[in-house]
Amino acid sequence: MALSPLNQRRWRNFKRNRRAYWSLWIFAVLFGVALCAEFVANDKPILVKYQGEFYMPIMKFYPETAFGGDFETEAVYRDPEVRCLIASGGLEDCFDDPEGILEDAEDGVVNGETINKGWALWPIIPYSYDTSVDRPGAAPLPPDGQNLLGTDDTKRDVLARVIYGFRLSVMFTLIVTAACTVIGIFAGALQGYFGGLLDLLFQRIIEIWSSTPQLYVIIILFAILPRSFWLLAGIVIFFGWISFVGVVRAEFLRARNLEYVRAAKALGVSNLTIMFRHMLPNAMVATLTMMPFVITSMISLLAGLDFLGFGLPSTEPSLGELTLQAKQNLQAPWLAFTAFFAFAIMLSLLVFIFEGVRDAFDPRKTFS
């Protein structure tokens, strides 16, 4: 679908802001990699060929018996016996000497006989966010060729956790910000357009709402209910929509007595059409001005709650939990550096992008 002339002008303005434009590309690449995290960092192969058939363990559950093993539980693909079974086509000798058979299976010949050679295609990082790394030494382990960013204090690969944690943080922020924006714009538009008693009642409700200690509510609820992604997102949305009400309300209060609004009312145009088709575009600049602050505050809120232990479940990959580990393991500086640069890069790119979007929507802003 072709863009309207107005949106074409906005896109041109955004592209002229080189910092915002390149930030968008960099963030899109990083987020695209994070969205495909299971194909980038996983302790399961992407594709397995076994006895002439193909399997996708990354997408489907396969018991060990599917590859000639003895157990009905999911195959542990990093186990030498399972690797040997796949490579040799299910030889029983794998249970006696998996490493030796595995070396022979690479040549396609075992005990002088040609075997049905299989293979497994692994992700670039052969660890998921919760995989325990098999390396000697006390955790946390420093970076090396096996773990580029080292491991945390439970021997989990830090790079894998950063990739999954980046996706989790961005998805949480986008969901919460989108919901808060819709609710905040709707509430602010109603207040500013109708004014009067409705505006007065809304303002008193918002004053009470904003004075409620959000952190205490989260602590109390998580003491009663099990922690989850959607529960935390719902609580943050419950309080976060107030951020947009003030700027939208002010824009609608200013615009409701302008001539084009009065003319639309005189022509019998409905209130909803006037509010969201004619007045809202003029209020978008103020709304988008708030967007970078809300987005960064949501990411910081999630990280802060995870750091304090009141955020997502401990089983989830969290950048805030990585920051807590950096604080508790000062002898492992790679944890602190990783957490710092992950937050710095993510927040900087998002702020640059939304600054460009804000300026693109501003008709007074031009770029040379």
C-alpha positions in Angstrom: 0.0 0.0 0.0 1.4 3.3 -1.1 2.1 6.0 1.5 0.1 9.2 1.5 2.0 12.4 0.5 2.1 13.4 4.2 3.6 10.1 5.3 6.0 10.2 2.4 7.3 13.6 3.7 7.6 12.2 7.2 9.6 9.2 5.9 11.9 11.5 4.0 12.4 13.7 7.1 13.2 10.6 9.1 15.8 9.3 6.5 17.5 12.7 6.5 18.2 12.2 10.2 21.2 10.0 9.7 21.6 9.1 13.4 18.0 7.9 13.7 18.0 6.2 10.3 21.1 4.1 11.0 20.0 3.5 14.6 16.8 2.0 13.1 18.8 -0.4 10.9 21.2 -1.4 13.6 18.3 -2.0 16.0 16.4 -4.0 13.4 19.3 -6.3 12.8 19.9 -6.9 16.5 16.2 -7.4 17.2 15.9 -9.7 14.2 18.7 -11.8 15.5 17.1 -11.8 19.0 13.7 -12.9 17.5 15.5 -15.9 16.0 17.3 -16.6 19.2 16.4 -20.3 19.1 18.2 -20.6 15.8 21.2 -18.6 17.0 21.8 -19.9 20.6 20.4 -23.3 21.5 21.5 -26.6 23.0 19.4 -28.5 20.4 20.4 -28.9 16.7 18.6 -26.9 14.1 18.4 -30.0 11.8 19.3 -33.6 12.3 19.7 -36.3 9.6 19.3 -39.8 11.0 18.9 -43.0 8.9 18.0 -41.0 5.8 15.2 -38.9 7.5 15.3 -35.3 8.7 14.3 -34.1 12.2 14.0 -30.6 13.6 14.7 -30.8 17.3 14.6 -27.0 17.7 10.9 -27.1 16.7 9.6 -30.5 17.9 10.1 -32.9 20.8 11.9 -36.2 19.9 12.5 -38.9 22.5 15.9 -40.6 22.7 14.3 -43.7 21.3 13.8 -42.0 18.0 17.5 -42.1 17.5 18.1 -45.7 18.8 18.3 -44.8 22.5 16.6 -46.4 25.5 14.7 -43.5 27.1 11.3 -42.0 26.3 12.5 -38.6 27.6 13.7 -35.9 25.2 17.1 -36.6 23.7 20.0 -34.7 25.2 21.7 -33.9 21.9 24.9 -32.7 23.5 25.4 -36.0 25.2 28.2 -38.1 23.6 26.0 -41.2 23.4 23.2 -39.4 21.5 25.7 -37.7 19.2 27.2 -41.1 18.5 23.8 -42.7 17.9 22.9 -40.0 15.3 26.3 -40.1 13.6 26.4 -43.9 13.4 22.8 -44.6 12.5 21.9 -46.1 15.9 24.7 -48.5 16.6 24.5 -50.2 20.0 28.2 -49.9 20.4 27.7 -46.2 21.2 26.7 -47.1 24.8 30.1 -48.8 25.3 32.5 -46.4 23.6 30.6 -43.3 22.4 33.7 -41.2 21.8 35.6 -43.9 19.9 32.6 -44.8 17.7 31.9 -41.1 17.1 35.4 -40.6 15.7 35.0 -43.6 13.4 31.5 -42.6 12.3 32.9 -39.4 10.9 34.6 -41.5 8.3 31.4 -43.4 7.6 33.0 -46.8 8.5 32.8 -48.6 11.9 34.4 -52.0 12.5 35.1 -52.3 8.8 31.5 -51.8 7.9 29.9 -48.9 6.1 27.3 -47.2 8.3 24.3 -45.0 7.5 26.1 -41.8 8.5 24.1 -39.1 10.1 24.8 -35.5 11.1 23.4 -32.6 13.1 23.4 -28.9 12.2 24.0 -26.8 15.3 23.4 -23.1 16.0 26.3 -20.7 16.1 26.1 -20.7 19.9 25.5 -24.3 21.1 23.9 -23.2 24.4 20.5 -21.9 25.3 19.9 -19.3 28.1 19.5 -22.0 30.7 22.1 -24.5 29.5 24.9 -25.4 32.0 28.3 -25.2 30.3 30.6 -28.1 30.7 33.9 -26.4 31.5 36.3 -27.0 34.3 36.8 -24.4 37.0 34.7 -22.4 39.4 31.9 -20.2 38.1 31.7 -17.6 36.9 34.1 -18.5 34.1 36.0 -15.9 32.1 35.5 -15.5 28.3 37.2 -17.9 26.0 36.7 -19.5 22.5 33.9 -21.6 23.9 32.0 -18.8 25.7 32.8 -15.5 24.1 31.3 -13.5 27.0 32.1 -16.0 29.7 29.6 -17.7 32.0 27.5 -16.5 35.0 27.7 -17.8 38.5 25.7 -20.9 37.5 27.8 -21.7 34.5 25.3 -20.5 31.9 26.6 -18.9 28.7 26.4 -15.1 29.1 26.1 -14.3 25.4 23.1 -16.7 25.0 21.4 -15.0 28.0 22.1 -11.6 26.5 20.5 -12.5 23.2 17.4 -14.0 24.9 17.3 -11.2 27.5 17.5 -8.5 24.8 14.5 -10.0 23.1 12.6 -10.3 26.4 13.3 -6.7 27.3 12.3 -5.3 24.0 9.1 -7.4 23.7 8.1 -6.4 27.2 8.7 -2.7 26.5 6.9 -2.7 23.1 3.8 -4.5 24.6 3.6 -2.3 27.6 4.3 1.0 25.8 1.8 0.2 23.0 -0.9 -0.6 25.6 -0.1 2.4 27.7 -0.1 4.7 24.6 -3.5 3.5 23.4 -5.1 3.9 26.9 -3.4 7.1 27.6 -4.3 8.7 24.3 -7.9 7.7 24.6 -8.2 9.0 28.2 -6.4 12.2 27.4 -8.5 12.8 24.3 -11.7 12.4 26.2 -10.6 14.8 28.9 -9.3 17.4 26.6 -12.2 17.3 24.1 -15.1 17.3 26.5 -13.6 19.1 29.4 -15.9 20.2 32.2 -17.0 17.7 34.8 -15.5 14.7 33.0 -12.1 16.4 32.9 -12.4 17.3 36.6 -13.3 13.7 37.7 -10.6 12.2 35.5 -8.0 14.6 37.0 -8.9 13.6 40.5 -8.7 9.9 39.6 -5.3 10.3 38.0 -4.0 12.2 41.1 -5.0 9.2 43.3 -3.7 6.7 40.7 -0.3 8.4 40.3 0.2 8.6 44.1 -0.2 4.9 44.5 3.3 3.3 45.1 3.7 1.0 42.1 6.7 -0.9 43.6 4.8 -1.8 46.8 1.8 -3.0 44.8 4.1 -5.3 42.7 5.8 -6.6 45.8 2.5 -7.4 47.5 1.0 -9.0 44.4 4.1 -11.2 43.8 4.0 -12.3 47.4 0.5 -13.7 46.7 0.6 -14.7 43.1 3.3 -16.5 41.1 5.5 -14.2 39.1 4.9 -14.2 35.3 5.6 -12.1 32.3 2.0 -11.2 31.6 1.2 -10.4 35.3 4.1 -8.0 35.4 3.2 -6.4 32.1 -0.4 -6.0 33.3 0.6 -4.3 36.5 3.0 -1.9 34.7 0.2 -1.1 32.1 -2.2 -0.5 35.0 0.0 2.3 36.2 1.9 3.4 33.1 -0.9 4.8 30.9 -0.9 7.9 33.1 2.3 9.1 31.4 0.6 10.0 28.2 -2.6 11.6 29.5 -1.2 15.0 30.4 0.3 15.9 27.0 -2.6 14.5 25.0 -5.1 16.3 27.3 -3.2 19.6 26.8 -3.2 19.3 23.0 -6.9 18.6 22.9 -7.8 21.4 25.2 -5.8 23.8 23.0 -7.3 22.5 19.7 -11.0 22.0 20.6 -11.8 25.6 20.1 -9.9 26.1 16.8 -11.8 27.0 13.7 -11.5 23.6 11.9 -12.9 21.8 14.9 -15.8 24.2 15.2 -16.5 23.9 11.5 -16.5 20.1 11.7 -19.0 20.2 14.6 -21.2 22.6 12.6 -21.2 20.1 9.6 -22.4 17.4 11.9 -19.2 15.3 12.0 -19.2 12.9 14.9 -17.1 13.5 18.0 -15.0 10.4 17.6 -14.2 11.4 14.0 -13.2 14.9 15.0 -11.1 13.6 17.9 -9.2 10.8 16.3 -9.1 11.8 12.6 -8.7 15.6 12.8 -7.3 16.4 16.3 -5.2 13.4 17.1 -2.6 13.9 14.3 -1.8 17.3 15.7 -1.3 15.8 19.2 1.0 13.1 17.9 4.1 15.3 18.1 3.6 15.8 21.9 2.9 12.1 22.3 5.9 11.0 20.4 8.0 13.4 22.5 7.1 11.4 25.5 7.8 8.0 23.8 11.6 7.8 24.3 11.2 8.6 28.0 8.5 6.0 28.5 10.4 3.3 26.6 13.6 3.9 28.5 11.7 4.0 31.8 10.0 0.7 31.0 13.3 -1.0 30.3 14.8 0.5 33.4 11.8 -0.6 35.5 12.0 -4.2 34.3 15.8 -4.3 34.9 15.3 -2.7 38.3 12.6 -5.1 39.4 14.7 -8.1 38.2 17.7 -6.6 40.1 15.7 -6.4 43.3 14.2 -9.9 42.8 10.6 -8.7 42.2 10.5 -8.9 38.4 10.3 -11.9 36.1 10.7 -15.5 37.3 14.3 -16.5 38.0 14.1 -19.0 35.2 13.7 -16.3 32.6 16.7 -14.7 30.8 16.9 -11.2 32.3 19.4 -8.4 31.8 18.5 -7.1 35.3 19.4 -10.5 36.8 22.7 -10.3 34.9 23.3 -6.9 36.5 22.6 -8.4 40.0 25.1 -11.2 39.2 27.7 -8.5 38.3 27.2 -6.8 41.6 27.5 -10.1 43.5 30.6 -11.2 41.6 33.0 -8.3 41.5 35.8 -10.7 40.7 34.1 -11.3 37.3 34.2 -7.9 35.5 33.0 -9.4 32.2 29.5 -9.6 33.8 29.4 -5.9 34.6 30.8 -4.8 31.2 28.3 -7.0 29.4 25.3 -5.7 31.3 26.5 -2.1 30.9 27.0 -2.3 27.2 23.8 -4.3 26.6 21.7 -1.6 28.3 23.7 1.3 26.9 23.4 0.1 23.3 19.8 -0.8 23.6 18.6 2.4 25.2 20.7 4.6 23.0 19.4 3.1 19.8 15.8 3.4 21.0 16.2 7.0 22.0 17.8 7.9 18.7 15.0 6.2 16.7 12.2 7.8 18.5 13.8 11.2 18.4 13.9 10.8 14.7 10.2 9.7 14.6 9.3 12.7 16.8 11.1 15.1 14.5 9.6 13.5 11.4 6.1 14.2 12.7 6.9 17.8 13.5 6.0 20.0 10.5 8.3 22.7 11.8 11.4 20.4 11.7 13.4 20.1 8.5 16.8 18.5 7.8 19.4 19.6 5.4 
